[in-house]
Each structure stands twice: as structure tokens, then as C-alpha cells.
């Protein structure tokens, strides 16, 4: 009857009156230890819940054939005029897009890569120079043979005319000839004189054109002069001099550097902040650059090679109910362990006191 009376009065969660409890130093210590343990374990569980756990797998690239790869680039050429800089795109199937201007912006810069003007826009040629019917070797495969009759017309027709003044009896002229003709052919293929007309490579035989070579003060062979719209004069610190080429005289020196980039697509699938799948895409690349022989002069080539495989990173979702269950388990477990330790400690102290009282008696 006594048990049923207690159950009806207190219910399942009956309380012991505070005046029937006895505070102890050991109980206070266990309470502090239990509280600290609860806070520590709760913090660890919260950190684990907020942490992002992912799984990484390598699968076949699922991109469709119609998708495009956006490429952003920022290139600086301090010694290159904007009017001679162009962007061409080609693929392995042979599709070519030449001189892209819609999505390419060009700015003039100085030697310190600081912009010196507004955006460059290519405009129409203000004047058209008409010449006679003399097209001597114009459609040849190599450089154009220039003479006193056509030199001025060619030098004014092209914004840049690079001329090799040579002598057939000169050993160094003969050594330069194969590289010069090959470079001229590459320039002709790259910038068709009839379609583009921005640069032309020519040659002058000084044994036949003696007066022309004297007029341009040619004193050694071979001499390479650069003419800008009819003139090869340039000003250097108040002094006027002829604009000449002093670099290497082989074909490789006139080509460029190629950059190879291996592109790997990476997808991140997340469910963290919404119930719907959210896919984030990015591309990682590994770059390698080398100086190689090329068929284009001068040129900077970037080879983008997309990998047939892609990296799939998937976030592992965490259940909030699982987090709450763990928190409750932490609180209940620490409370239970603290109660067991308190009971063991309390009974041990009582036993010790009884033994001491027995000895005193």
C-alpha cells in the first residue's frame, strides 16, 4: 500500500524532498566533472555534425557534346603592338576560328605592364595604296625579291616589311637563306598577304641592287632591316638609327613557346543547405611549357586537353535526428555514469566509516 501511495502522489518522476538530501564534497566534485564532460562531448558532437564529410570517386566524364569550356586568359606582350595581336582557335577536328574579336579585349601597355591607353579597336585602313602591275615573285612560296622598282611600293603597302639584304657570295648569307625562306613561308601561311597584309618578308640581292643597298647604308651581309610604313628609322635617346634585327638567325628563334594544359573536370554534389541536389562544377589543370618547333611565327600556343575522366566529390548528408539522438545519449550516459560513480563512492565512504566506528568501539 505504501508503494501505491507513493506512485499516485509522485507519479513516475517522483522527487525527493530537498531536506532529505545531504550535500557532500565528493558529490560536488562529480557534478562539476559531469558538467564539464557533457559540455566537451556536446562540443565534439556538434563539430562532427557541422563538419563536411565527402567521398571522392573517378568516373567517366558525363559532359554532353554540346557543352563549351569557358577559358579566361590574361596575356601581356610589352613588345607587341595591339594591331598585330590576334587570337585564333582550332580543335582536333580541324575547325578553325581566326582572329576572334567579339570576346577579346586588347589594351596598350608599357614595358612595366601598366596600361597606357583605352581599349584597342581595329579600324578600317584609312587609305588604299594602289600600285602597278609589277607583282614580281609576289605569289612565291618564300620571301619576295625586292628591287629599286618595287621596294618603295612594298614598304608603303605593308605596315611591317622585314628585308634581308644579302650577297650570294657571302658565306653567312648562304647559311641564313634556308631559315629566312622557311620563316617567310610560315609568315605567308600565317598572314596571307592578299587577306591580311600586316607583315611581309622580303630580300634584296645587293650584288644586283647596288644603289638600293647604298641608299639604305648596308655595310655588311646579311643585314636585316625592319621597315614601318616605308621607313626603317627609329629614335633612341635623341639619336636616329636604322631599325635592325639583332636576334638569332635560325628558324627556331622566330617561333614560340607552347603551353600544354591537362584539364580535369570536378563536380561537387551537395545536399547540405537544401533538399534538392546542387551541383558545383570546376576545372583543374596541370600545365607544362616548352620551346618547340612550330609552323606559326611568331605565336604563343595553348593546348587544352580535356581528360575523359572526371572527379566526382559527393557530400555525405547527416541526419539531424541522429545528431539529437547522440546528444541525448551523451547527456544520459554522463548522468548515469556520474550517478554510478557517486553511488560507489558514497557506499565506500559509509563502509569506511562503519569500520572506523567498529574499531573505536
C-alpha positions in Angstrom: 0.0 0.0 0.0 2.8 2.3 0.8 4.3 1.8 -2.7 1.0 2.5 -4.5 0.5 5.7 -2.4 4.0 7.0 -3.4 3.3 6.2 -7.1 0.0 8.1 -7.1 1.3 11.1 -5.3 4.7 11.5 -7.1 3.9 9.9 -10.4 6.7 8.2 -12.4 9.1 11.1 -11.9 8.9 11.5 -8.2 11.2 14.0 -6.4 13.0 13.5 -3.1 12.4 16.4 -0.7 15.5 18.7 -0.6 15.6 18.5 3.3 16.1 14.7 3.0 19.2 15.1 0.8 22.7 15.5 2.1 25.4 17.6 0.2 28.9 16.2 0.1 32.2 17.3 -1.2 32.6 14.2 -3.4 29.1 14.8 -4.9 30.0 18.4 -5.8 33.2 17.3 -7.5 31.4 14.6 -9.5 28.8 17.2 -10.5 31.4 19.6 -11.8 33.2 16.8 -13.6 30.0 15.6 -15.2 29.0 19.1 -16.4 32.4 19.6 -18.0 32.3 16.2 -19.6 28.8 17.0 -21.0 30.0 20.3 -22.5 33.1 18.7 -24.0 31.3 15.8 -25.6 28.5 18.1 -26.8 31.0 20.3 -28.5 32.7 17.4 -30.1 29.4 16.0 -31.4 28.4 19.5 -32.7 31.7 19.9 -34.5 31.3 16.5 -36.1 27.8 17.4 -37.2 28.9 20.7 -38.8 32.0 19.1 -40.5 31.7 18.3 -44.2 32.4 14.7 -45.0 32.9 13.8 -48.6 33.6 10.8 -50.8 35.7 11.1 -53.9 35.4 8.9 -57.0 36.8 9.0 -60.5 34.2 8.3 -63.2 33.8 8.8 -67.0 33.2 12.4 -67.9 29.4 12.9 -68.2 29.6 16.2 -70.1 27.5 16.3 -73.2 29.0 17.0 -76.6 27.2 20.4 -76.8 28.8 21.9 -73.7 31.5 24.5 -74.1 34.6 25.1 -71.9 34.9 28.7 -70.9 38.5 29.9 -70.9 39.6 33.2 -69.4 43.1 34.4 -70.2 45.2 37.5 -69.5 48.3 37.7 -71.6 50.8 40.6 -71.7 53.2 41.2 -74.5 55.1 44.5 -73.9 57.0 44.4 -77.2 54.0 43.5 -79.4 51.7 46.1 -80.9 48.0 45.6 -80.4 47.3 45.7 -84.2 49.5 42.6 -84.7 48.0 40.6 -81.9 45.2 38.2 -82.7 43.5 35.1 -81.2 42.8 32.0 -83.2 41.1 28.9 -82.0 41.2 25.4 -83.5 40.3 21.9 -82.4 41.4 18.4 -83.2 38.6 18.0 -85.8 40.1 20.8 -87.9 37.6 23.5 -87.0 39.3 26.9 -87.1 38.2 30.3 -85.9 40.6 33.0 -86.9 41.1 36.5 -85.4 38.4 36.3 -82.7 37.5 39.8 -81.7 34.0 39.6 -80.1 35.1 38.3 -76.7 38.7 39.5 -76.8 39.8 42.9 -75.5 43.2 44.5 -76.1 44.9 47.3 -74.3 48.2 49.1 -74.9 50.8 48.6 -72.1 54.3 49.8 -71.4 57.4 47.8 -70.5 56.2 47.6 -66.9 52.8 46.1 -67.9 51.0 49.3 -67.0 48.1 50.2 -69.3 48.8 53.3 -71.3 45.5 53.8 -73.1 41.9 52.8 -73.7 40.8 49.5 -75.3 42.2 49.0 -78.8 39.8 48.6 -81.6 40.9 47.7 -85.1 39.6 50.0 -87.7 39.5 50.1 -91.5 42.6 51.1 -93.4 42.3 54.9 -93.9 44.0 54.9 -97.3 44.4 52.4 -100.1 47.8 52.4 -101.8 47.4 51.5 -105.5 50.4 50.1 -107.3 51.2 48.9 -110.7 51.0 45.5 -112.2 54.5 44.6 -111.1 53.9 41.6 -108.8 57.4 40.1 -109.2 57.6 36.9 -107.2 54.7 38.1 -105.1 53.0 34.8 -105.1 56.1 32.8 -104.4 56.4 30.4 -101.5 59.2 32.3 -99.8 60.3 35.8 -99.4 59.6 38.5 -102.0 62.5 39.6 -104.2 62.7 43.4 -104.0 64.3 45.8 -106.4 64.6 49.5 -106.9 61.4 49.4 -108.9 59.1 47.8 -106.3 60.9 48.5 -103.0 59.0 51.7 -102.2 55.6 50.3 -103.1 56.0 47.2 -100.9 57.4 49.2 -98.0 54.4 51.5 -98.0 51.9 48.8 -98.7 52.6 46.7 -95.6 52.7 48.1 -92.0 55.8 45.9 -91.4 58.3 44.9 -94.0 61.3 42.9 -92.9 64.1 42.9 -95.5 67.1 40.7 -95.8 69.9 42.5 -97.6 72.3 39.8 -98.7 75.1 38.9 -101.2 75.2 35.5 -102.9 79.0 35.2 -102.4 78.7 35.7 -98.6 79.0 32.6 -96.5 76.8 33.9 -93.8 74.1 35.0 -96.3 74.0 31.5 -97.7 73.7 30.0 -94.2 70.8 32.3 -93.4 69.0 31.7 -96.7 67.2 28.4 -95.8 66.0 29.7 -92.4 64.9 33.0 -94.0 62.9 31.4 -96.8 61.3 29.0 -94.3 60.3 31.8 -92.0 58.9 33.8 -94.9 56.8 30.8 -96.0 55.5 30.4 -92.5 54.7 34.1 -92.2 52.9 33.9 -95.6 50.8 30.9 -94.4 50.0 32.7 -91.1 49.2 36.1 -92.6 48.1 35.8 -96.1 49.3 38.9 -98.0 46.1 39.1 -100.0 43.8 38.6 -97.0 45.7 40.1 -94.0 48.6 42.1 -95.3 50.1 43.1 -91.9 53.6 41.8 -92.4 55.8 40.7 -95.3 59.4 39.3 -95.5 61.5 40.3 -98.5 65.0 40.1 -99.7 67.4 42.3 -101.7 70.4 41.0 -103.7 73.0 43.7 -103.1 75.2 42.5 -106.0 72.4 43.4 -108.4 70.7 46.3 -106.5 73.9 48.2 -105.6 72.2 51.6 -105.5 69.3 50.4 -103.3 71.7 48.9 -100.8 73.8 52.1 -100.7 70.7 54.2 -100.2 69.9 52.2 -97.0 73.6 52.2 -95.9 74.1 48.5 -96.0 77.7 47.8 -94.8 77.6 44.1 -94.0 75.9 40.9 -95.1 73.4 39.7 -94.2 71.7 42.8 -92.8 68.1 42.5 -91.7 66.2 45.8 -91.6 62.6 46.4 -90.3 60.5 49.0 -92.2 57.4 50.5 -90.7 55.2 52.1 -93.4 58.2 52.9 -95.6 60.8 53.9 -93.0 63.4 51.9 -91.1 64.4 54.9 -88.9 64.0 54.8 -85.2 64.8 57.3 -82.4 66.9 56.1 -79.5 67.7 58.7 -76.8 67.7 61.5 -79.3 69.7 59.7 -81.9 68.3 58.3 -85.1 69.3 54.8 -86.2 68.1 52.1 -88.5 65.7 49.5 -87.1 67.6 46.2 -87.5 67.1 42.7 -86.2 69.9 41.5 -83.9 68.5 38.2 -82.7 69.3 34.7 -83.7 69.2 33.9 -87.4 67.6 30.5 -87.3 64.0 29.4 -87.8 63.6 28.3 -84.2 64.3 31.7 -82.9 61.3 33.1 -84.8 58.9 30.5 -83.4 57.4 30.5 -79.9 56.6 28.7 -76.7 53.8 26.1 -76.5 51.9 25.5 -73.3 50.1 22.2 -72.7 47.3 22.1 -70.1 45.6 18.9 -69.0 42.0 19.7 -68.0 40.2 17.6 -65.4 36.5 18.3 -64.7 35.5 18.2 -61.0 31.9 18.1 -59.8 30.8 18.7 -56.2 27.3 17.3 -55.3 25.9 18.8 -52.1 22.7 18.4 -50.2 23.8 20.4 -47.2 21.5 23.5 -47.2 18.6 22.4 -49.4 16.7 19.3 -50.1 17.5 19.5 -53.8 20.7 18.3 -55.3 23.1 21.2 -56.0 26.0 20.5 -58.4 29.0 22.8 -58.5 31.4 22.4 -61.4 35.0 23.5 -61.7 38.0 22.6 -63.8 41.5 21.8 -62.5 44.5 21.8 -64.8 48.2 20.8 -64.9 50.4 23.0 -67.1 53.6 22.2 -68.9 55.5 24.7 -71.1 58.3 24.0 -73.6 60.1 25.6 -76.5 59.3 23.5 -79.6 59.3 23.8 -83.3 56.2 25.3 -84.7 54.7 26.1 -88.1 53.5 29.5 -87.0 55.7 32.6 -86.4 55.5 34.3 -84.0 52.9 32.6 -81.9 52.0 31.6 -78.3 50.1 28.3 -78.3 47.9 26.9 -75.5 46.9 23.3 -75.9 43.9 22.4 -73.8 43.4 18.6 -73.5 40.2 17.7 -71.5 40.5 14.5 -69.7 38.0 11.7 -70.5 37.6 11.1 -66.8 36.2 13.4 -64.2 36.4 13.7 -60.4 33.1 13.4 -58.5 33.0 14.7 -55.0 29.8 13.9 -53.1 28.9 15.3 -49.7 27.6 12.8 -47.2 24.4 14.2 -45.7 23.9 14.0 -41.9 20.6 13.4 -40.2 19.6 16.0 -37.6 17.6 13.3 -35.7 20.9 11.3 -35.5 22.6 14.4 -34.0 19.8 14.8 -31.4 19.9 11.2 -30.5 23.7 11.4 -29.9 23.3 14.5 -27.8 20.6 12.8 -25.6 22.9 9.7 -25.4 25.7 11.9 -24.2 23.7 13.7 -21.5 22.0 10.5 -20.3 25.2 8.5 -20.4 27.2 11.1 -18.5 24.4 11.5 -16.0 24.2 7.7 -15.5 27.9 7.2 -15.2 28.1 10.1 -12.7 25.3 8.5 -10.6 27.0 5.1 -10.6 30.3 6.7 -9.5 28.6 8.7 -6.8 26.8 5.6 -5.5 30.1 3.7 -5.4 31.9 6.5 -3.7 29.1 7.1 -1.2 28.9 3.4 -0.3 32.6 3.1 0.0 32.8 6.1 2.4 30.0 4.7 4.5 31.7 1.3 4.7 35.0 3.0 5.8 33.1 5.0 8.5 31.5 1.8 9.8 34.8 0.1 10.0 36.3 3.1 11.8 33.4 3.1 14.3 33.8 -0.6 14.8 37.4 -0.1 15.7 36.6 2.7 18.1 34.1 0.6 19.9 
